[in-house]
Amino acid sequence: MPSVDEGAAENPDIVMTQNPDTFMQIFLGMTDSMTAIQEGDIQAQGTENMMTYDAIFPPLASGKEILMMEGAPLD
């Protein structure tokens, strides 16, 4: 089962850097992870394991509601 950990891992399958806006666009189904990499919005090492990203962070299912955390800014 894929997992997510912040910080350095001993032997990671994939290492990526992205901003919160990119994460939300993927989560909301506005783009996909491969497009984000191709456009430079995600910097990734180990892209041969990119399916791991989609398994860990699947897009929001159609019709689902996003719950905001209390105190989260609404931009």
HELIX and SHEET records of a PDB file:
HELIX    1   1 PRO A   20  PHE A   27  1                                   8    
HELIX    2   2 SER A   33  GLN A   38  1                                   6    
HELIX    3   3 THR A   47  ASN A   49  5                                   3    
HELIX    4   4 MET A   50  ILE A   56  1                                   7    
SHEET    1   A 2 VAL A  15  GLN A  18  0                                        
SHEET    2   A 2 ILE A  42  GLN A  45 -1                                        
END                                                                             
